[in-house]
Amino acid sequence: MARGTDCAIHSHRTPVPQERHHLQPVSRRGETTDDNLALVCANAHGNIHYLLDAIEKAAVGLMARVKEGDKRPTYTDAFLAVPQAVVNTYSDGERKLARAGWRRYGADFMKGKLAREWTETTTMGILRTELDD
């Protein structure tokens, strides 16, 4: 793992662990291209993925409540459905990068095109069968 002071989220005076964050996660069909990457510290990286997972959970909840004839919720609705108390636990920069990622794949997620990926893994690529819920 690389160490440095560069981070798209925080200012660091001393070197910290850094990771390449895929705005559209690899686990959600994101690619390793310059326009899909941001260099962040390890703490911010984890937080961005926790927020993306919260957005996806809210999206699944919204979609489960749709009845025949109802207007389908949008990816924007899913972001807004995350409880404000949860959103407020993340920094502005973490929220910004999570929103940027969600904008890249949220519409496909809401159309069910990533249902298998969501069922199998978190946005960080952790198998759901390995989680203690």
N, CA, C and O of each residue as an XYZ file, in Angstrom:
532
protein
N       0.855     -1.179      0.000
C       0.000      0.000      0.000
C       0.894      1.232      0.000
O       1.834      1.327      0.790
N       0.604      2.155     -0.870
C       1.363      3.397     -0.957
C       1.040      4.294      0.227
O      -0.043      4.226      0.809
N       2.001      5.127      0.565
C       1.803      6.123      1.609
C       2.130      7.485      1.020
O       3.025      7.607      0.184
N       1.406      8.509      1.454
C       1.665      9.853      0.962
C       0.744     10.844      1.637
O      -0.033     10.488      2.523
N       0.839     12.090      1.211
C       0.003     13.140      1.794
C      -1.118     13.570      0.842
O      -1.987     14.357      1.218
N      -1.097     13.052     -0.391
C      -2.149     13.398     -1.351
C      -3.422     12.638     -1.022
O      -3.394     11.426     -0.805
N      -4.526     13.345     -0.986
C      -5.825     12.730     -0.747
C      -6.878     13.673     -1.321
O      -6.855     14.872     -1.046
N      -7.779     13.146     -2.099
C      -8.841     13.965     -2.699
C      -9.830     14.474     -1.655
O     -10.649     15.343     -1.953
N      -9.764     13.941     -0.432
C     -10.726     14.292      0.611
C     -10.117     15.151      1.719
O     -10.648     16.207      2.062
N      -9.009     14.690      2.265
C      -8.412     15.320      3.444
C      -7.038     15.917      3.142
O      -6.384     15.546      2.168
N      -6.617     16.847      3.996
C      -5.243     17.348      3.973
C      -4.464     16.571      5.015
O      -4.888     16.465      6.165
N      -3.327     16.028      4.614
C      -2.497     15.252      5.532
C      -1.115     15.894      5.604
O      -0.512     16.203      4.576
N      -0.616     16.091      6.825
C       0.720     16.666      7.012
C       1.800     15.599      6.949
O       2.934     15.867      6.553
N       1.436     14.401      7.341
C       2.389     13.288      7.322
C       1.830     12.193      6.419
O       0.620     12.107      6.213
N       2.715     11.360      5.885
C       2.241     10.302      4.989
C       1.261      9.343      5.678
O       1.457      8.939      6.824
N       0.209      8.998      4.944
C      -0.812      8.056      5.410
C      -1.035      7.022      4.310
O      -0.682      7.267      3.157
N      -1.619      5.863      4.649
C      -1.937      4.887      3.604
C      -2.905      5.494      2.585
O      -3.892      6.134      2.945
N      -2.598      5.277      1.313
C      -3.423      5.801      0.228
C      -3.914      4.659     -0.644
O      -3.248      3.633     -0.786
N      -5.092      4.855     -1.225
C      -5.679      3.837     -2.094
C      -6.320      4.512     -3.300
O      -6.751      5.663     -3.232
N      -6.373      3.778     -4.393
C      -7.073      4.267     -5.575
C      -8.543      3.881     -5.421
O      -8.885      2.705     -5.300
N      -9.389      4.885     -5.429
C     -10.827      4.654     -5.315
C     -11.445      4.711     -6.704
O     -11.236      5.668     -7.449
N     -12.207      3.678     -7.043
C     -12.977      3.660     -8.293
C     -14.311      4.340     -8.011
O     -15.091      3.850     -7.195
N     -14.583      5.453     -8.669
C     -15.853      6.157     -8.463
C     -17.014      5.197     -8.692
O     -17.885      5.058     -7.832
N     -17.031      4.542     -9.834
C     -17.973      3.440    -10.050
C     -17.211      2.187     -9.643
O     -16.282      1.771    -10.334
N     -17.600      1.588     -8.528
C     -16.833      0.457     -8.010
C     -16.663     -0.670     -9.027
O     -17.544     -0.929     -9.847
N     -15.525     -1.325     -8.953
C     -15.266     -2.488     -9.803
C     -16.367     -3.523     -9.588
O     -16.792     -4.191    -10.530
N     -16.823     -3.649     -8.349
C     -17.890     -4.607     -8.041
C     -19.231     -4.213     -8.660
O     -20.188     -4.988     -8.634
N     -19.291     -3.002     -9.215
C     -20.497     -2.529     -9.904
C     -20.176     -2.214    -11.367
O     -20.741     -1.301    -11.969
N     -19.249     -3.003    -11.913
C     -18.844     -2.929    -13.319
C     -18.041     -1.678    -13.663
O     -17.991     -1.277    -14.825
N     -17.419     -1.065    -12.675
C     -16.563      0.090    -12.931
C     -15.229     -0.346    -13.507
O     -14.753     -1.451    -13.245
N     -14.638      0.529    -14.288
C     -13.372      0.222    -14.948
C     -12.231      1.002    -14.314
O     -12.443      2.030    -13.671
N     -11.022      0.498    -14.506
C      -9.831      1.171    -14.009
C      -9.339      2.118    -15.097
O      -8.426      1.793    -15.856
N      -9.952      3.280    -15.160
C      -9.581      4.331    -16.101
C      -9.354      5.610    -15.318
O      -9.895      5.783    -14.226
N      -8.552      6.507    -15.879
C      -8.218      7.741    -15.170
C      -9.454      8.522    -14.734
O      -9.474      9.091    -13.643
N     -10.491      8.554    -15.585
C     -11.685      9.330    -15.240
C     -12.566      8.643    -14.198
O     -13.547      9.229    -13.739
N     -12.230      7.414    -13.822
C     -13.003      6.685    -12.811
C     -12.207      6.477    -11.525
O     -12.627      5.717    -10.653
N     -11.057      7.151    -11.402
C     -10.204      6.955    -10.230
C      -9.967      8.249     -9.468
O      -9.891      9.331    -10.049
N      -9.850      8.111     -8.150
C      -9.458      9.217     -7.275
C      -8.523      8.640     -6.216
O      -8.764      7.547     -5.703
N      -7.472      9.363     -5.892
C      -6.542      8.931     -4.856
C      -7.040      9.462     -3.514
O      -7.186     10.671     -3.335
N      -7.295      8.566     -2.586
C      -7.810      8.957     -1.266
C      -7.071      8.198     -0.176
O      -6.463      7.159     -0.432
N      -7.128      8.724      1.040
C      -6.548      7.996      2.168
C      -7.433      6.787      2.475
O      -8.603      6.741      2.095
N      -6.856      5.826      3.159
C      -7.584      4.582      3.443
C      -8.866      4.842      4.234
O      -9.881      4.188      3.993
N      -8.831      5.786      5.174
C     -10.043      6.074      5.960
C     -11.160      6.615      5.072
O     -12.302      6.167      5.164
N     -10.832      7.571      4.218
C     -11.852      8.137      3.325
C     -12.378      7.063      2.377
O     -13.572      7.023      2.082
N     -11.495      6.200      1.902
C     -11.905      5.158      0.968
C     -12.979      4.268      1.590
O     -14.010      3.997      0.973
N     -12.727      3.825      2.800
C     -13.721      2.998      3.485
C     -15.029      3.740      3.691
O     -16.104      3.176      3.484
N     -14.946      4.997      4.096
C     -16.158      5.781      4.347
C     -16.984      5.992      3.083
O     -18.212      5.927      3.128
N     -16.322      6.244      1.958
C     -17.044      6.424      0.694
C     -17.831      5.161      0.372
O     -18.987      5.233     -0.045
N     -17.205      4.008      0.564
C     -17.897      2.748      0.263
C     -19.028      2.474      1.251
O     -20.074      1.957      0.856
N     -18.840      2.809      2.525
C     -19.939      2.647      3.483
C     -21.132      3.499      3.068
O     -22.276      3.055      3.172
N     -20.874      4.725      2.597
C     -21.975      5.583      2.160
C     -22.617      5.040      0.881
O     -23.841      5.061      0.755
N     -21.812      4.554     -0.066
C     -22.395      3.939     -1.264
C     -23.275      2.745     -0.895
O     -24.341      2.551     -1.479
N     -22.825      1.948      0.073
C     -23.644      0.811      0.515
C     -24.954      1.291      1.139
O     -25.998      0.665      0.955
N     -24.898      2.401      1.878
C     -26.128      2.956      2.475
C     -27.074      3.454      1.387
O     -28.288      3.288      1.496
N     -26.527      4.060      0.345
C     -27.360      4.531     -0.773
C     -28.022      3.339     -1.457
O     -29.216      3.374     -1.758
N     -27.247      2.286     -1.702
C     -27.820      1.101     -2.337
C     -28.901      0.475     -1.468
O     -29.930      0.035     -1.982
N     -28.683      0.430     -0.168
C     -29.699     -0.128      0.741
C     -30.982      0.696      0.661
O     -32.082      0.143      0.630
N     -30.836      2.027      0.628
C     -32.008      2.894      0.499
C     -32.700      2.658     -0.840
O     -33.929      2.656     -0.913
N     -31.921      2.461     -1.892
C     -32.486      2.214     -3.224
C     -33.291      0.932     -3.247
O     -34.392      0.895     -3.797
N     -32.750     -0.118     -2.654
C     -33.452     -1.401     -2.609
C     -34.755     -1.252     -1.821
O     -35.783     -1.809     -2.206
N     -34.711     -0.502     -0.722
C     -35.923     -0.262      0.064
C     -36.981      0.487     -0.727
O     -38.165      0.158     -0.656
N     -36.555      1.498     -1.481
C     -37.509      2.246     -2.316
C     -38.124      1.352     -3.382
O     -39.333      1.387     -3.609
N     -37.302      0.561     -4.027
C     -37.803     -0.302     -5.105
C     -38.742     -1.381     -4.577
O     -39.667     -1.796     -5.275
N     -38.510     -1.831     -3.359
C     -39.363     -2.876     -2.778
C     -40.766     -2.347     -2.481
O     -41.722     -3.120     -2.418
N     -40.887     -1.037     -2.301
C     -42.185     -0.444     -1.974
C     -42.989     -0.017     -3.204
O     -44.128      0.430     -3.070
N     -42.412     -0.148     -4.388
C     -43.111      0.259     -5.613
C     -44.213     -0.749     -5.922
O     -43.984     -1.957     -5.968
N     -45.409     -0.219     -6.130
C     -46.549     -1.058     -6.499
C     -46.838     -0.850     -7.981
O     -46.442      0.155     -8.572
N     -47.532     -1.811     -8.563
C     -47.866     -1.723     -9.983
C     -48.557     -0.390    -10.262
O     -49.483      0.013     -9.558
N     -48.082      0.275    -11.299
C     -48.650      1.561    -11.689
C     -47.965      2.751    -11.032
O     -48.145      3.885    -11.478
N     -47.183      2.517     -9.981
C     -46.449      3.606     -9.330
C     -45.308      4.071    -10.228
O     -44.794      3.311    -11.049
N     -44.928      5.314    -10.060
C     -43.743      5.828    -10.730
C     -42.516      5.207    -10.051
O     -42.410      5.204     -8.825
N     -41.603      4.688    -10.854
C     -40.389      4.094    -10.293
C     -39.510      5.180     -9.687
O     -39.374      6.258    -10.265
N     -38.912      4.911     -8.532
C     -37.995      5.902     -7.955
C     -36.749      6.042     -8.824
O     -36.365      5.111     -9.532
N     -36.129      7.209     -8.762
C     -34.917      7.469     -9.532
C     -33.690      7.285     -8.650
O     -33.805      7.120     -7.435
N     -32.520      7.315     -9.269
C     -31.301      7.200     -8.472
C     -31.141      8.398     -7.547
O     -30.520      8.282     -6.490
N     -31.688      9.541     -7.926
C     -31.654     10.711     -7.044
C     -32.529     10.469     -5.820
O     -32.152     10.833     -4.706
N     -33.690      9.859     -6.018
C     -34.569      9.529     -4.889
C     -33.834      8.640     -3.890
O     -33.977      8.811     -2.680
N     -33.047      7.692     -4.399
C     -32.318      6.775     -3.512
C     -31.305      7.527     -2.673
O     -31.180      7.271     -1.475
N     -30.582      8.450     -3.283
C     -29.599      9.223     -2.512
C     -30.295     10.026     -1.421
O     -29.812     10.108     -0.292
N     -31.434     10.617     -1.771
C     -32.172     11.432     -0.801
C     -32.848     10.600      0.283
O     -33.211     11.130      1.333
N     -33.019      9.301      0.037
C     -33.682      8.426      1.011
C     -32.751      7.970      2.135
O     -33.216      7.409      3.127
N     -31.457      8.200      1.994
C     -30.534      7.852      3.072
C     -30.805      8.816      4.228
O     -30.817     10.030      4.024
N     -31.024      8.293      5.439
C     -31.322      9.188      6.569
C     -30.255     10.277      6.740
O     -29.057      9.997      6.695
N     -30.704     11.509      6.933
C     -29.778     12.638      7.066
C     -28.783     12.415      8.199
O     -27.634     12.848      8.105
N     -29.207     11.748      9.267
C     -28.291     11.466     10.375
C     -27.128     10.588      9.907
O     -26.012     10.718     10.411
N     -27.382      9.707      8.959
C     -26.320      8.859      8.400
C     -25.431      9.699      7.491
O     -24.207      9.661      7.614
N     -26.032     10.452      6.590
C     -25.270     11.284      5.655
C     -24.358     12.244      6.413
O     -23.224     12.479      5.996
N     -24.839     12.791      7.508
C     -24.068     13.776      8.266
C     -22.832     13.197      8.946
O     -21.987     13.956      9.421
N     -22.707     11.886      9.005
C     -21.513     11.295      9.625
C     -20.326     11.285      8.670
O     -19.218     10.926      9.070
N     -20.537     11.673      7.418
C     -19.473     11.687      6.417
C     -19.075     13.118      6.087
O     -19.892     14.035      6.171
N     -17.821     13.302      5.712
C     -17.337     14.635      5.362
C     -17.920     15.064      4.013
O     -18.425     14.240      3.251
N     -17.843     16.358      3.738
C     -18.332     16.873      2.457
C     -17.642     16.170      1.289
O     -18.291     15.815      0.306
N     -16.345     15.972      1.395
C     -15.596     15.318      0.327
C     -16.003     13.869      0.124
O     -16.100     13.402     -1.011
N     -16.241     13.161      1.211
C     -16.700     11.765      1.109
C     -18.068     11.696      0.447
O     -18.315     10.842     -0.405
N     -18.960     12.606      0.849
C     -20.295     12.655      0.229
C     -20.186     12.988     -1.258
O     -20.908     12.419     -2.077
N     -19.286     13.909     -1.606
C     -19.110     14.322     -2.995
C     -18.650     13.145     -3.859
O     -19.195     12.932     -4.943
N     -17.660     12.380     -3.400
C     -17.172     11.253     -4.199
C     -18.186     10.111     -4.236
O     -18.294      9.421     -5.250
N     -18.927      9.900     -3.155
C     -19.977      8.875     -3.179
C     -21.060      9.265     -4.180
O     -21.519      8.424     -4.953
N     -21.472     10.535     -4.174
C     -22.476     11.014     -5.147
C     -21.960     10.867     -6.577
O     -22.706     10.466     -7.471
N     -20.685     11.190     -6.791
C     -20.100     11.081     -8.138
C     -20.145      9.632     -8.616
O     -20.455      9.371     -9.778
N     -19.840      8.702     -7.733
C     -19.905      7.296     -8.100
C     -21.334      6.849     -8.357
O     -21.611      6.167     -9.344
N     -22.241      7.232     -7.468
C     -23.645      6.838     -7.606
C     -24.234      7.382     -8.904
O     -25.040      6.711     -9.550
N     -23.831      8.604     -9.292
C     -24.301      9.166    -10.570
C     -23.870      8.287    -11.739
O     -24.575      8.214    -12.746
N     -22.736      7.626    -11.624
C     -22.218      6.794    -12.712
C     -23.002      5.487    -12.877
O     -23.161      5.001    -13.997
N     -23.487      4.922    -11.782
C     -24.138      3.616    -11.922
C     -25.510      3.528    -11.275
O     -26.160      2.487    -11.371
N     -25.969      4.578    -10.624
C     -27.247      4.541     -9.922
C     -28.450      4.256    -10.799
O     -29.351      3.516    -10.402
N     -28.471      4.840    -11.993
C     -29.623      4.604    -12.885
C     -29.710      3.127    -13.263
O     -30.796      2.547    -13.253
N     -28.566      2.512    -13.597
C     -28.574      1.082    -13.913
C     -28.973      0.255    -12.694
O     -29.701     -0.730    -12.815
N     -28.498      0.659    -11.531
C     -28.851     -0.049    -10.298
C     -30.361     -0.011    -10.091
O     -30.976     -1.028     -9.770
N     -30.954      1.169    -10.277
C     -32.393      1.329    -10.054
C     -33.223      0.567    -11.092
O     -34.382      0.245    -10.832
N     -32.658      0.281    -12.241
C     -33.344     -0.502    -13.275
C     -33.158     -2.001    -13.067
O     -33.672     -2.808    -13.842
N     -32.420     -2.372    -12.017
C     -32.211     -3.785    -11.732
C     -31.065     -4.415    -12.488
O     -30.875     -5.629    -12.424
N     -30.294     -3.609    -13.208
C     -29.204     -4.152    -14.018
C     -28.009     -4.617    -13.189
O     -27.130     -5.305    -13.708
N     -27.968     -4.255    -11.927
C     -26.861     -4.657    -11.051
C     -27.364     -5.493     -9.876
O     -26.716     -5.559     -8.831
N     -28.515     -6.128    -10.052
C     -29.124     -6.895     -8.961
C     -28.238     -8.046     -8.505
O     -28.099     -8.280     -7.304
N     -27.641     -8.763     -9.443
C     -26.770     -9.882     -9.077
C     -25.558     -9.382     -8.294
O     -25.171     -9.976     -7.288
N     -24.961     -8.277     -8.768
C     -23.800     -7.719     -8.078
C     -24.158     -7.299     -6.661
O     -23.404     -7.561     -5.724
N     -25.319     -6.641     -6.499
C     -25.724     -6.188     -5.168
C     -25.997     -7.385     -4.255
O     -25.650     -7.356     -3.074
N     -26.602     -8.409     -4.784
C     -26.915     -9.597     -3.988
C     -25.654    -10.298     -3.509
O     -25.619    -10.847     -2.408
N     -24.624    -10.279     -4.336
C     -23.412    -11.032     -4.026
C     -22.374    -10.272     -3.216
O     -21.733    -10.855     -2.342
N     -22.191     -8.967     -3.489
C     -21.098     -8.228     -2.846
C     -21.499     -6.823     -2.412
O     -22.485     -6.258     -2.885
N     -20.703     -6.283     -1.499
C     -20.804     -4.873     -1.143
C     -20.104     -4.067     -2.227
O     -19.503     -4.646     -3.132
N     -20.171     -2.750     -2.153
C     -19.481     -1.931     -3.147
C     -17.965     -2.096     -3.050
O     -17.260     -1.847     -4.028
N     -17.457     -2.506     -1.906
C     -16.018     -2.731     -1.733
C     -15.611     -4.096     -2.287
O     -14.425     -4.424     -2.318
N     -16.585     -4.890     -2.723
C     -16.293     -6.190     -3.284
C     -16.257     -7.315     -2.267
O     -15.826     -8.424     -2.582
N     -16.704     -7.040     -1.052
C     -16.744     -8.059     -0.004
C     -17.964     -8.941     -0.235
O     -19.077     -8.441     -0.401
N     -17.753    -10.251     -0.245
C     -18.867    -11.168     -0.419
C     -19.851    -11.018      0.733
O     -19.454    -11.018      1.899
N     -21.115    -10.893      0.411
C     -22.127    -10.740      1.468
C     -22.191    -11.966      2.375
O     -22.583    -11.859      3.537
N     -21.810    -13.127      1.852
C     -21.808    -14.343      2.681
C     -20.746    -14.280      3.767
O     -20.797    -15.051      4.726
N     -19.774    -13.364      3.630
C     -18.706    -13.230      4.617
C     -19.033    -12.185      5.682
O     -18.260    -12.007      6.623
N     -20.150    -11.503      5.551
C     -20.520    -10.442      6.484
C     -21.295    -10.983      7.668
O     -22.055    -11.945      7.550
N     -21.093    -10.356      8.792
C     -21.882    -10.661      9.987
C     -22.961     -9.599     10.094
O     -22.697     -8.493     10.565
N     -24.173     -9.921      9.663
C     -25.272     -8.933      9.722
C     -25.939     -8.927     11.038
O     -26.877     -8.159     11.251
